[in-house]
Amino acid sequence: MPHDPYKALYIHVPFCKHRCAYCDFATRAIGRDSPEIGEYVERLILDIRRKSKEGELAEIETVYIGGGTPSYLGSKHLSNLLYTLGVSMNLTPDVECSMEANPESITPELVRDIYALGVNRLSIGVQSFDDGLLKTLDRVHDASRAVEAVRMAQERFDNVSVDLMCGIPGQTPDMFLESLRTAVDLGVSHVSVYPLTIEDHTPFRTMVDKGLIDDVDDDREALMMSMASNELASAGFHRYEVASYAKDGFECRHNKAYWTGVPYLGIGLSAVTMTQNEARRMRVQDGEVVDDLDRRQMAAEDLMMKMRMCRGVSEEEVRRAALLLPTVQETFRGLVRDNLVERRDGRYTPTFGGWLLGNELYGRIYELAP
């Protein structure tokens, strides 16, 4: 269908050194010398060149290379991929180009090479700076390697993010606080805090079912999420999205694109493409349509997604949405009444309780257009 230009590009790398016990992402462990890695990178390169010829990369403003573990590909494959990207689109320093990396596969050579080829933001999957908890999570790095990896990244990158997890079996609030403080002391510019979810068909789910580890304690996770907010705010970070904190000027623009209705192109196994025009929004994954929304559903989804952001939505946006969703203002009044949302300075913004009860908050907005 004729569509608005893509502004964001996601490239998926489905390989890891080791698949962690909690992981349910589209990724698998594979040998570093497997020919499959080179074949996959070649397919990515062909897809990037093809999309460039079709003019689909002309207005890309953010790139995100995720996985899996992109850094596991190593310098040679990543250099080929990034070189292709550089000649296929306008990859200037103004384009935010993020790459995910795990501590065990970050080397000084890799940092130098990806920086030279246009990556300007590195997101490191630390999860915890506690060795015991890293073993529980089945990670292949230890805390000292994580610290070393962050310092290596900072040799070139101003924009370094770390992922931390809360609600890990055996994790106390003090342990979580210690990891937060380590990240702050290292001088990172962005922290993402993820509450652990134990997904079906993962080793963690089997262990919970057998009574080997405790299931997630929602109250303890909520406590740790509130601790993250307080600790990081006092260290100069602001929360801009339900799970993300940044120093001024270091918000992840690619993350924000997902929550603000920006069309995005996905390349690689399981990567999702969101194509839209004024009347329709479609998401396609591996050749299958997984979402097909009309104008009313788009309006409801836009409001719902923006409530993942601290800024929420303006009263004007809600008024405009009422042209398509007649009960939207009544719904937002109900969310305010139930303390899931607050109304202030001409905006509706999620409360901390609203984020904790996200399924209810988002569900009530999305149900406006069944």
Phi, psi and chi 1 to 4 in degrees:
 res  aa     phi    psi   chi1   chi2   chi3   chi4
   1 MET       -  150.7   67.7  179.7 -171.6      -
   2 PRO   -59.9  134.0  -15.6   26.8      -      -
   3 HIS  -141.2  159.0   63.5   82.7      -      -
   4 ASP   -63.9  150.0  -62.0  -19.1      -      -
   5 PRO   -64.7  143.8   16.7  -25.7      -      -
   6 TYR   -69.1  136.6  -63.0  116.3      -      -
   7 LYS  -110.4  -18.4  -61.3  -70.0 -172.3 -179.1
   8 ALA  -129.6  145.1      -      -      -      -
   9 LEU  -126.5  128.0  170.7   64.6      -      -
  10 TYR  -116.2  131.1  175.3   77.0      -      -
  11 ILE  -119.2  124.0  -60.5  171.1      -      -
  12 HIS  -102.0  132.3 -172.1   68.6      -      -
  13 VAL  -114.5  110.0  175.2      -      -      -
  14 PRO   -92.0   27.5   34.5  -33.1      -      -
  15 PHE  -120.3  147.6  -53.7  120.8      -      -
  16 CYS  -141.6  161.1  -74.5      -      -      -
  17 LYS   -68.3  -36.8  179.2  176.3 -178.6  178.6
  18 HIS  -153.6  138.3  169.6   77.6      -      -
  19 ARG   -91.3  121.3 -169.8  170.1  166.8   83.6
  20 CYS   -74.0  159.3  -59.8      -      -      -
  21 ALA   -67.5  -21.6      -      -      -      -
  22 TYR   -99.6   -4.2   58.8   86.6      -      -
  23 CYS   -79.5  132.9  179.6      -      -      -
  24 ASP  -127.0   21.1   76.5  -30.6      -      -
  25 PHE   -76.3  166.6  -63.7  129.9      -      -
  26 ALA   -78.4   79.2      -      -      -      -
  27 THR  -154.5  158.7 -177.2      -      -      -
  28 ARG  -151.4  156.4   61.8 -167.0  175.3   87.2
  29 ALA   -76.2  140.5      -      -      -      -
  30 ILE  -152.7  149.9 -169.2  169.7      -      -
  31 GLY   -65.8  142.3      -      -      -      -
  32 ARG   -60.4  -28.5 -164.3   89.5 -177.9 -104.3
  33 ASP   -96.9   10.9   53.9   -3.6      -      -
  34 SER   -66.2  132.1  168.3      -      -      -
  35 PRO   -63.1  -19.3   17.4  -27.3      -      -
  36 GLU   -60.5  -32.4 -159.1  177.6  -32.9      -
  37 ILE   -65.2  -48.5  -68.6  178.5      -      -
  38 GLY   -61.9  -39.7      -      -      -      -
  39 GLU   -64.5  -40.3  -69.7  161.2    9.4      -
  40 TYR   -66.8  -44.2 -176.8   81.2      -      -
  41 VAL   -61.7  -38.6  170.9      -      -      -
  42 GLU   -61.2  -40.1  -84.0  -56.8  -53.4      -
  43 ARG   -65.4  -40.4  -74.9 -161.4  -60.8  -82.0
  44 LEU   -59.0  -45.2  -70.5  179.0      -      -
  45 ILE   -60.8  -44.9  -73.7  170.0      -      -
  46 LEU   -61.9  -41.4  -70.7  171.7      -      -
  47 ASP   -65.7  -40.0  -75.7  -15.2      -      -
  48 ILE   -63.5  -45.4  -70.2  166.3      -      -
  49 ARG   -63.3  -40.1  -64.5  -60.2  -65.8  -95.1
  50 ARG   -64.8  -45.3 -179.4  167.1   54.9   83.5
  51 LYS   -64.5  -34.2  -70.4  -62.4 -180.0 -175.7
  52 SER   -64.3  -45.1  176.5      -      -      -
  53 LYS   -62.2  -33.1  -78.6 -178.5 -176.1  170.7
  54 GLU   -77.2   -4.3  -67.8  168.1    0.7      -
  55 GLY    81.4   11.3      -      -      -      -
  56 GLU   -80.1  -10.8  -59.7  -73.4   28.1      -
  57 LEU  -103.5    4.9  -54.0 -176.2      -      -
  58 ALA   -64.9  -29.3      -      -      -      -
  59 GLU  -118.9   21.1  -64.2 -169.3   36.1      -
  60 ILE   -65.8  130.2  -64.0  -66.9      -      -
  61 GLU  -111.4  -22.4  -64.0  171.9   -4.5      -
  62 THR  -138.4  142.3   68.1      -      -      -
  63 VAL  -124.4  139.5  176.7      -      -      -
  64 TYR  -135.4  119.4 -163.3  101.0      -      -
  65 ILE  -102.6  109.6  -55.6  168.6      -      -
  66 GLY  -125.6 -176.8      -      -      -      -
  67 GLY  -166.5 -152.0      -      -      -      -
  68 GLY    52.5 -163.3      -      -      -      -
  69 THR  -131.3   90.9  -48.8      -      -      -
  70 PRO   -54.2  -36.9  -28.7   36.7      -      -
  71 SER   -63.9  -20.5   54.5      -      -      -
  72 TYR   -66.5  -22.0 -175.1   58.9      -      -
  73 LEU   -62.1  -29.8  -65.1 -180.0      -      -
  74 GLY    86.6  166.8      -      -      -      -
  75 SER   -60.1  -42.4  -80.5      -      -      -
  76 LYS   -62.0  -52.9  179.3 -175.1  155.4 -158.7
  77 HIS   -67.1  -40.9  -69.9  -51.1      -      -
  78 LEU   -65.4  -38.1  -80.2  171.8      -      -
  79 SER   -63.1  -42.3  -66.7      -      -      -
  80 ASN   -61.1  -44.2  -70.8  -19.8      -      -
  81 LEU   -64.5  -47.2 -179.5   63.6      -      -
  82 LEU   -70.9  -34.4  -70.1  164.6      -      -
  83 TYR   -61.9  -45.1  175.3   77.5      -      -
  84 THR   -59.6  -42.8  -58.9      -      -      -
  85 LEU   -61.9  -42.4 -156.1   53.7      -      -
  86 GLY   -63.3  -35.5      -      -      -      -
  87 VAL   -90.3   -8.3  -61.7      -      -      -
  88 SER  -102.0  -13.5  -58.7      -      -      -
  89 MET  -147.4  176.0   61.4  168.8  -81.1      -
  90 ASN   -86.5   72.3 -164.6   26.3      -      -
  91 LEU   -85.3   71.8 -168.9   58.3      -      -
  92 THR   -87.8  169.8   67.5      -      -      -
  93 PRO   -60.4  -19.1  -26.2   35.1      -      -
  94 ASP   -73.4  -19.5  -70.0  -23.0      -      -
  95 VAL   -81.4  124.1  173.0      -      -      -
  96 GLU   -74.2  118.9  178.2 -169.8   85.6      -
  97 CYS  -120.9  102.3 -176.0      -      -      -
  98 SER   -98.4  148.6  -57.6      -      -      -
  99 MET  -137.9  137.4 -167.9 -175.5   96.2      -
 100 GLU   -83.2  147.0  -69.3 -178.1  -15.0      -
 101 ALA  -148.6  150.1      -      -      -      -
 102 ASN  -107.5  148.1  -86.2   -8.6      -      -
 103 PRO   -54.3  -38.6  -29.5   37.6      -      -
 104 GLU   -69.5  -18.6   71.0  -80.4   -4.2      -
 105 SER  -109.4    9.8   52.0      -      -      -
 106 ILE   -89.5  127.1  -68.0  176.6      -      -
 107 THR  -130.6  160.0   64.4      -      -      -
 108 PRO   -56.8  -38.5  -26.3   35.0      -      -
 109 GLU   -63.8  -45.9  178.2 -163.0   23.6      -
 110 LEU   -60.9  -45.4 -179.2   98.2      -      -
 111 VAL   -58.5  -46.9  167.8      -      -      -
 112 ARG   -61.5  -44.4  -75.0 -165.2  -56.0  -91.6
 113 ASP   -67.8  -46.9  -72.0   -9.1      -      -
 114 ILE   -70.4  -33.2   63.3  172.9      -      -
 115 TYR   -65.4  -43.1 -179.9   78.4      -      -
 116 ALA   -63.9  -27.1      -      -      -      -
 117 LEU   -99.9   12.5  -73.9  164.5      -      -
 118 GLY   114.8  -10.2      -      -      -      -
 119 VAL   -68.8  132.1  175.7      -      -      -
 120 ASN  -128.2    7.3   50.6   28.8      -      -
 121 ARG  -146.3  126.6 -179.2  177.3 -177.4  -83.7
 122 LEU  -116.9  127.4 -154.9   57.0      -      -
 123 SER  -112.1  114.8  176.7      -      -      -
 124 ILE  -104.3  125.7  -56.4  177.1      -      -
 125 GLY   -81.9   79.1      -      -      -      -
 126 VAL   -80.0  -49.8  170.9      -      -      -
 127 GLN    73.1  -44.1  -46.8  -47.6  -12.7      -
 128 SER  -162.5  152.9  175.6      -      -      -
 129 PHE  -102.5   21.7  -72.1  101.5      -      -
 130 ASP  -110.5  120.0 -178.7  -74.5      -      -
 131 ASP   -60.1  -40.5  -77.5  -20.8      -      -
 132 GLY   -63.1  -42.5      -      -      -      -
 133 LEU   -69.9  -34.4  -66.0  176.2      -      -
 134 LEU   -63.0  -36.5  -71.3  168.8      -      -
 135 LYS   -67.3  -41.6  -78.8 -175.9 -179.2  158.8
 136 THR   -58.3  -42.4  -61.9      -      -      -
 137 LEU   -75.0   -9.5  -71.1  171.4      -      -
 138 ASP    70.1   31.1 -155.0   18.2      -      -
 139 ARG   -77.8  156.1  -58.0  -69.2  -75.8  174.9
 140 VAL   -99.2   -0.5  -67.6      -      -      -
 141 HIS  -108.2  162.7   66.9  -89.3      -      -
 142 ASP  -111.6  177.6   61.4   13.9      -      -
 143 ALA   -62.8  -41.0      -      -      -      -
 144 SER   -65.9  -35.3   64.4      -      -      -
 145 ARG   -67.2  -36.9 -177.2   68.7  173.8  111.8
 146 ALA   -63.2  -45.1      -      -      -      -
 147 VAL   -61.6  -44.6  169.2      -      -      -
 148 GLU   -61.3  -41.2 -174.1 -175.9    5.3      -
 149 ALA   -64.3  -42.1      -      -      -      -
 150 VAL   -62.2  -43.6  170.7      -      -      -
 151 ARG   -65.5  -38.5  -72.3 -178.2  173.9  143.8
 152 MET   -60.4  -46.3  -85.1 -175.1 -140.1      -
 153 ALA   -59.8  -39.1      -      -      -      -
 154 GLN   -71.6  -10.6  -71.0  169.2  -33.5      -
 155 GLU   -62.2  -29.2  -71.6  -68.9  -43.1      -
 156 ARG  -118.8  -36.8  -73.2  -71.3 -173.1  -81.5
 157 PHE   -98.5  128.8  -68.8   88.9      -      -
 158 ASP   -77.8  -30.6  -64.6  -35.1      -      -
 159 ASN  -103.5   89.3 -161.2  -13.8      -      -
 160 VAL  -118.3  126.9  175.6      -      -      -
 161 SER  -112.9  147.8  174.7      -      -      -
 162 VAL  -123.1  143.9  -62.3      -      -      -
 163 ASP   -94.0  132.8  -67.8  -11.4      -      -
 164 LEU  -126.1  149.3  -65.1  176.2      -      -
 165 MET  -117.5  141.3 -163.9  175.2  -82.5      -
 166 CYS  -120.7  158.4   63.8      -      -      -
 167 GLY    85.9   15.0      -      -      -      -
 168 ILE   -68.3  137.4  -55.4  165.2      -      -
 169 PRO   -52.8  127.0  -26.9   34.5      -      -
 170 GLY    89.2   -5.1      -      -      -      -
 171 GLN   -82.5  125.9 -176.2 -177.1   40.4      -
 172 THR   -94.5  160.4   64.8      -      -      -
 173 PRO   -54.5  -38.3  -28.9   36.7      -      -
 174 ASP   -64.2  -38.5  -77.8  -13.7      -      -
 175 MET   -62.3  -42.8  -74.0  174.4  172.1      -
 176 PHE   -64.8  -42.8  178.7   60.2      -      -
 177 LEU   -60.0  -39.5 -164.2   58.8      -      -
 178 GLU   -63.0  -40.5 -163.0   58.6   38.2      -
 179 SER   -65.6  -41.9  -77.8      -      -      -
 180 LEU   -58.4  -44.8  -76.2  172.2      -      -
 181 ARG   -67.8  -34.7  -73.2  175.3  175.8  165.1
 182 THR   -63.2  -44.2  -59.7      -      -      -
 183 ALA   -60.8  -45.0      -      -      -      -
 184 VAL   -62.0  -46.1  167.4      -      -      -
 185 ASP   -63.4  -28.7  -69.5  -15.0      -      -
 186 LEU   -73.8  -16.0  -79.1  167.4      -      -
 187 GLY    84.0   25.5      -      -      -      -
 188 VAL   -67.2  160.6  -60.1      -      -      -
 189 SER  -103.0   -8.4   52.2      -      -      -
 190 HIS  -152.8  139.3 -173.6  -76.1      -      -
 191 VAL  -132.7  128.8  178.6      -      -      -
 192 SER  -107.1  130.4  -66.4      -      -      -
 193 VAL  -115.6  115.4  176.3      -      -      -
 194 TYR  -112.2  123.8  -64.2  107.4      -      -
 195 PRO   -71.9  132.6   19.7  -22.3      -      -
 196 LEU   -62.4  132.2  173.1   65.9      -      -
 197 THR  -117.9  128.8  -56.4      -      -      -
 198 ILE   -92.0  107.9  -64.1 -178.9      -      -
 199 GLU   -89.5  153.5  -54.9  -75.4    0.5      -
 200 ASP   -62.4  155.1  -68.2  -19.9      -      -
 201 HIS    64.4   25.9  -46.0  -59.6      -      -
 202 THR  -116.8  156.1   61.4      -      -      -
 203 PRO   -54.7  -36.1  -28.6   35.9      -      -
 204 PHE   -59.7  -41.3 -101.0   22.7      -      -
 205 ARG   -63.1  -41.9  172.1   52.1   60.9 -164.8
 206 THR   -62.0  -41.4  -56.4      -      -      -
 207 MET   -66.7  -38.8  -68.9  160.0   78.1      -
 208 VAL   -63.8  -46.2  167.4      -      -      -
 209 ASP   -61.7  -30.1  -68.0  -14.5      -      -
 210 LYS   -89.1   -2.0  -70.8 -179.0  176.2  177.1
 211 GLY    77.4   17.1      -      -      -      -
 212 LEU   -81.2  -30.2  -61.0  173.9      -      -
 213 ILE  -134.4  158.7   59.7  171.5      -      -
 214 ASP   -77.8  148.0  -68.0  -27.5      -      -
 215 ASP   -69.8  167.6 -153.7  -19.4      -      -
 216 VAL   -62.1  136.3  167.6      -      -      -
 217 ASP   -98.7  104.4 -178.3  -31.3      -      -
 218 ASP   -59.6  -38.6  -68.8  -22.7      -      -
 219 ASP   -66.2  -39.7  -69.5  -21.9      -      -
 220 ARG   -68.8  -39.2 -177.8  169.2  -78.4 -160.4
 221 GLU   -61.7  -42.5  -84.3 -166.1  -15.2      -
 222 ALA   -62.0  -40.4      -      -      -      -
 223 LEU   -60.8  -45.3  170.8   63.7      -      -
 224 MET   -67.3  -37.3  -67.7 -173.3 -157.5      -
 225 MET   -62.5  -38.8  -69.7  -67.6  -83.6      -
 226 SER   -71.8  -34.1   65.3      -      -      -
 227 MET   -62.6  -40.1  -70.9  168.2   64.8      -
 228 ALA   -60.5  -44.4      -      -      -      -
 229 SER   -60.0  -46.6 -174.6      -      -      -
 230 ASN   -68.3  -46.6  -65.5  -25.7      -      -
 231 GLU   -65.8  -44.7 -174.5   68.3   22.1      -
 232 LEU   -73.1  -34.8  -68.4  169.9      -      -
 233 ALA   -60.9  -40.6      -      -      -      -
 234 SER   -71.0  -15.5   67.1      -      -      -
 235 ALA  -100.4   11.1      -      -      -      -
 236 GLY    92.5   12.7      -      -      -      -
 237 PHE   -98.2  147.6  -69.3   77.3      -      -
 238 HIS  -116.4  144.1   62.7  -85.8      -      -
 239 ARG   -83.9  125.7 -172.4 -178.3 -158.9  163.5
 240 TYR  -118.3   -9.1   67.6   96.1      -      -
 241 GLU  -152.4  161.4 -174.2 -102.1  -16.0      -
 242 VAL   -50.2  -36.5   61.0      -      -      -
 243 ALA  -117.2    7.4      -      -      -      -
 244 SER  -127.0  138.0  -60.8      -      -      -
 245 TYR  -129.0  139.0  -59.4   80.6      -      -
 246 ALA  -141.7  151.1      -      -      -      -
 247 LYS   -74.5  158.9  -69.9 -174.2  174.7  172.6
 248 ASP   -53.4  129.6  -73.1  -13.5      -      -
 249 GLY    87.4   -0.3      -      -      -      -
 250 PHE  -119.4   20.0  -69.9   97.8      -      -
 251 GLU   -62.1  146.4  -65.4 -180.0   -2.3      -
 252 CYS   -80.1  109.2  179.7      -      -      -
 253 ARG   -66.6  -32.0  -73.1  159.4   46.7 -157.0
 254 HIS   -66.1  -44.4 -170.4   87.2      -      -
 255 ASN   -55.7  -46.7  -78.5   -0.3      -      -
 256 LYS   -63.0  -32.7  -70.7  166.9   70.1  174.6
 257 ALA   -58.8  -40.2      -      -      -      -
 258 TYR   -63.4  -33.9  -75.3  126.3      -      -
 259 TRP   -92.0   -1.9  -49.2  131.8      -      -
 260 THR  -122.9   22.8   52.1      -      -      -
 261 GLY    71.7   26.9      -      -      -      -
 262 VAL   -85.2  130.2  172.5      -      -      -
 263 PRO   -64.6  135.1  -15.4   27.6      -      -
 264 TYR  -133.3  150.0   50.7   85.2      -      -
 265 LEU  -108.9  132.7  175.2   65.1      -      -
 266 GLY  -111.6  133.1      -      -      -      -
 267 ILE  -125.1  132.5  -67.8  177.9      -      -
 268 GLY   111.6  168.4      -      -      -      -
 269 LEU   -54.0  127.5 -178.5   72.8      -      -
 270 SER    69.2   -0.3   88.0      -      -      -
 271 ALA   -68.6  136.9      -      -      -      -
 272 VAL   -97.7  136.9  175.8      -      -      -
 273 THR  -109.0  131.7  -67.6      -      -      -
 274 MET  -112.5  112.0 -167.2  -94.5  -91.2      -
 275 THR  -111.1  136.2  -55.6      -      -      -
 276 GLN  -150.4  158.5   69.3 -177.4   19.4      -
 277 ASN  -136.4 -166.4   56.2   30.0      -      -
 278 GLU   -63.5  -26.8 -168.3 -179.1  -29.3      -
 279 ALA  -107.0  -13.3      -      -      -      -
 280 ARG  -152.8  147.1 -169.5  178.1 -173.9 -166.3
 281 ARG  -133.0  127.3  174.2  177.8  -67.2  164.5
 282 MET  -126.0  141.5  -67.6  176.5   68.2      -
 283 ARG  -116.0  133.1  -71.0 -174.1 -179.7   85.2
 284 VAL  -125.7  133.7  176.8      -      -      -
 285 GLN  -133.7  123.7 -177.3  179.0   35.6      -
 286 ASP    49.6   42.1  -64.0  -29.5      -      -
 287 GLY    82.0   -3.1      -      -      -      -
 288 GLU  -107.4  136.7  -61.2  -74.6  -37.3      -
 289 VAL   -75.6  119.3  176.3      -      -      -
 290 VAL  -105.9  -13.0  -67.7      -      -      -
 291 ASP  -149.2  138.3  -96.8  -29.2      -      -
 292 ASP  -144.7  100.1 -168.1  -11.3      -      -
 293 LEU  -109.4  141.6  -51.3 -176.6      -      -
 294 ASP   -89.5 -176.5   60.7   24.8      -      -
 295 ARG   -60.9  -40.1  -72.1 -179.0   69.6 -157.7
 296 ARG   -65.2  -45.3  -66.7 -179.6   70.6 -108.8
 297 GLN   -65.8  -36.0  -68.2  165.3  -36.8      -
 298 MET   -61.6  -43.5  -75.2  167.9   64.8      -
 299 ALA   -62.5  -43.0      -      -      -      -
 300 ALA   -66.4  -42.9      -      -      -      -
 301 GLU   -64.5  -39.8 -176.3  178.4   77.6      -
 302 ASP   -60.2  -43.9  -78.0  -15.9      -      -
 303 LEU   -63.5  -43.8  -66.7  176.0      -      -
 304 MET   -62.1  -47.1  176.8 -167.4   76.6      -
 305 MET   -65.2  -39.7  -65.4  -71.0 -127.4      -
 306 LYS   -67.1  -20.3  -74.2  178.4 -179.3  178.2
 307 MET   -75.8   -2.7  -66.2  -53.2  -76.7      -
 308 ARG   -79.0  -15.0  -71.3 -173.2   60.2  101.0
 309 MET   -96.0  148.2  -51.4  -78.3  -65.4      -
 310 CYS   -59.1  -33.8  -82.6      -      -      -
 311 ARG   -71.0  -21.1  -66.5 -170.2   73.8 -114.5
 312 GLY    61.2 -138.4      -      -      -      -
 313 VAL  -131.4  153.4  -63.9      -      -      -
 314 SER   -82.3  157.6   68.3      -      -      -
 315 GLU   -59.9  -33.4  -68.4  176.7    7.9      -
 316 GLU   -64.2  -40.5  176.9   57.0   29.3      -
 317 GLU   -62.8  -39.7  -74.6  174.5  -73.5      -
 318 VAL   -66.7  -41.1  174.2      -      -      -
 319 ARG   -61.4  -42.8  -84.5 -164.7  -65.4  -86.7
 320 ARG   -64.3  -40.0  -77.3 -158.2  -55.0  -89.9
 321 ALA   -63.9  -27.2      -      -      -      -
 322 ALA   -63.2  -20.7      -      -      -      -
 323 LEU   -63.8  -29.7  -61.9  172.2      -      -
 324 LEU  -104.4  -26.3  -65.4  166.1      -      -
 325 LEU  -125.2   87.4  -51.5  166.9      -      -
 326 PRO   -58.9  -26.6  -21.8   31.1      -      -
 327 THR   -98.5   10.7   60.7      -      -      -
 328 VAL   -64.1  -39.3   65.4      -      -      -
 329 GLN   -67.5  -36.7  -71.7  174.5  -52.9      -
 330 GLU   -64.3  -40.3 -177.4 -175.3  -32.3      -
 331 THR   -62.3  -44.0  -64.9      -      -      -
 332 PHE   -67.8  -35.1  -90.8   81.1      -      -
 333 ARG   -62.1  -38.7  -78.2 -165.0  -68.0  -90.6
 334 GLY   -66.2  -38.0      -      -      -      -
 335 LEU   -66.2  -35.9  -68.0  168.7      -      -
 336 VAL   -66.7  -44.1  170.9      -      -      -
 337 ARG   -60.6  -35.0 -163.5  167.1   50.7 -114.6
 338 ASP   -90.8   10.8  -65.2  -20.7      -      -
 339 ASN    60.9   24.5  -65.9  -42.2      -      -
 340 LEU   -88.5  -22.7  -61.3  173.3      -      -
 341 VAL  -139.4  147.8  167.4      -      -      -
 342 GLU  -119.8  152.0   62.4 -179.2   -9.7      -
 343 ARG  -111.7  119.2 -174.9  178.5 -175.0  178.5
 344 ARG  -156.4  137.3 -169.8  176.7   58.4 -161.4
 345 ASP    52.9   40.4  -60.6  -29.4      -      -
 346 GLY    76.3   16.1      -      -      -      -
 347 ARG  -134.9  153.2  -58.4 -167.2   71.5   82.9
 348 TYR  -102.6  121.1  -68.8   99.8      -      -
 349 THR  -126.0  147.1   56.7      -      -      -
 350 PRO   -69.6  142.1   22.6  -29.9      -      -
 351 THR   -84.2  167.9   61.7      -      -      -
 352 PHE   -59.7  -40.4 -175.8   67.9      -      -
 353 GLY   -62.7  -36.1      -      -      -      -
 354 GLY   -62.7  -39.1      -      -      -      -
 355 TRP   -68.4  -39.7  -88.8  -25.4      -      -
 356 LEU   -64.6  -33.4  -68.0  179.1      -      -
 357 LEU  -104.4   46.1  -61.1  171.6      -      -
 358 GLY   -57.5  -38.7      -      -      -      -
 359 ASN   -59.5  -38.0  -72.6  -16.4      -      -
 360 GLU   -72.6  -45.4 -177.0  176.9  -10.4      -
 361 LEU   -59.0  -52.8  168.6   58.2      -      -
 362 TYR   -68.8  -37.2  -51.7  138.6      -      -
 363 GLY   -62.9  -43.1      -      -      -      -
 364 ARG   -65.1  -31.3  -79.6  163.0   65.7  173.3
 365 ILE   -76.7  -44.6  -62.2  172.5      -      -
 366 TYR   -66.1  -30.6 -164.1   61.8      -      -
 367 GLU   -67.3   -8.6  -75.4  164.6   10.9      -
 368 LEU   -62.3  -23.8  -72.2  163.1      -      -
 369 ALA  -134.2   76.8      -      -      -      -
 370 PRO   -65.4      -   20.3  -28.9      -      -
